[in-house]
């Protein structure tokens, strides 16, 4: 999960960079919007993956405790 945290931080930096590029006039509002939608979707996918891992771990612990 440390890797995912690094990815999340990197994506946050990219979102901020996109905003700064928009504010400076380097990219259009539409381009900034598209970039941030894409980055937001990546963040959601990372979050979903982490949640799935947590659920799998919890299910494993529950199943082990039932077997005892």
C-alpha positions in Angstrom: 0.0 0.0 0.0 3.0 2.3 0.3 3.2 2.2 -3.4 -0.4 3.3 -3.7 0.2 6.2 -1.3 3.1 7.3 -3.5 0.9 7.1 -6.6 -1.9 9.1 -4.9 0.6 11.8 -3.9 1.9 11.8 -7.5 -1.6 12.1 -8.9 -2.4 15.0 -6.5 0.7 16.8 -7.7 -0.4 16.3 -11.3 -3.8 17.7 -10.5 -2.2 20.8 -8.9 0.1 21.1 -11.9 -2.9 21.0 -14.2 -4.6 23.7 -12.2 -1.6 25.9 -12.3 -1.2 25.4 -16.0 -4.8 26.4 -16.5 -4.4 29.5 -14.3 -1.3 30.6 -16.3 -3.1 30.1 -19.6 -0.9 27.3 -20.7 -3.9 25.0 -21.2 -7.6 25.6 -21.8 -10.3 25.0 -19.2 -11.5 22.1 -21.3 -8.0 20.5 -21.3 -7.7 21.1 -17.5 -11.1 19.5 -17.0 -10.2 16.4 -19.1 -6.9 16.0 -17.3 -8.5 16.2 -13.9 -11.4 13.9 -14.7 -8.8 11.3 -15.9 -6.7 11.7 -12.8 -9.8 11.6 -10.5 -10.8 8.3 -12.2 -7.3 6.9 -11.5 -7.6 7.9 -7.8 -11.0 6.2 -7.6 -9.5 3.0 -9.1 -6.6 3.1 -6.6 -9.1 3.6 -3.7 -11.3 0.7 -5.0 -8.3 -1.6 -5.2 -7.3 -0.7 -1.6 -10.8 -1.3 -0.4 -11.0 -4.7 -2.1 -7.7 -5.7 -0.5 -8.9 -4.6 3.0 -12.2 -6.6 2.5 -10.3 -9.7 1.4 -8.0 -9.4 4.5 -11.0 -9.0 6.8 -12.8 -12.0 5.2 -9.6 -14.1 5.7 -9.4 -13.1 9.3 -13.1 -13.9 9.9 -12.9 -17.2 8.1 -9.8 -18.2 10.1 -11.5 -17.3 13.4 -14.6 -19.4 12.5 -12.5 -22.4 11.8 -11.1 -22.4 15.3 
